[in-house]
Amino acid sequence: MDTSESQHLLNEFLRTRDPSLRETLILHHVSLVHFTLGRMGIFADMGADYEDLVSQGLLGLIDAVDRYSPQHGAQFSTYAIFRIRGKILDYLRSQDWLSRVGRQRARMVQQAISELWGKLQRPPTEEELAEHLNLTIPQVQQALVDSSRLVLSLDSPIEDEGENDLHSLYEILTDEEQPSPIEKLDEEELHTCLVEALKQLPTREQQILALYYYEGLTLKEIGHILGISESRVCQIHARAIFSLRAALSTAGYLATSTLPQEARVSPPPSQA
């Protein structure tokens, strides 16, 4: 089914709400579930856990089909991915699938990166992290992998300051007709700071960020291009995000919640 046929199917369902068209529409877009999981660094080699997350993603897809309206101002696939990702993240938060030791170690690594960045004024290596934390390099690498699956995606929800509601960066849109000079200046300063932080990352980390966030490749595809394992890509990606957060935090920004849309999609100054 090509794009025009898919759009025709969607339009017909929106007009008639025919149950058979609803089922066809859901089956046609099942691939979005696997695509979204891949973008989150979650793959089929997880076995039963992966199947559980696929089920949650399908619930998000069904919810998207039932709730979608052209008035949302987004294509159906974009809206569906948003709903799928939200359902998966809700499930992960409820399950808390990292062990207590794993979660504690991941936080230790994140804090160590921030501390060493302040001392060294550059991203710390895995060897320096291991020495700082009195851990082995494999332990540091595993902590990076564990963290990346839950807290390192730049697509993760953020919490409004002073509020309890969670929102996605996709929901934070600038009013084009009424720009705020102060907000624009803040975003420009943050963007400049982020670019400078990206320049300080090792070339390999810049390449992976460019391929993942700008080119839209999965971790598996990036590993194939760079000739390294998917697990290794995941480790390097996690270290890069921790480093960026540490750099922005040092500069006075909360890197976990203030990355604007422009900063997310601008290609890093890599040699990829």
Summary of the structure (lengths in Angstrom):
residues: 272
radius of gyration: 20.0
end to end distance: 34.2
largest distance: 63.5
contacts: 789
relative contact order: 0.10
helix: 69%
strand: 1%
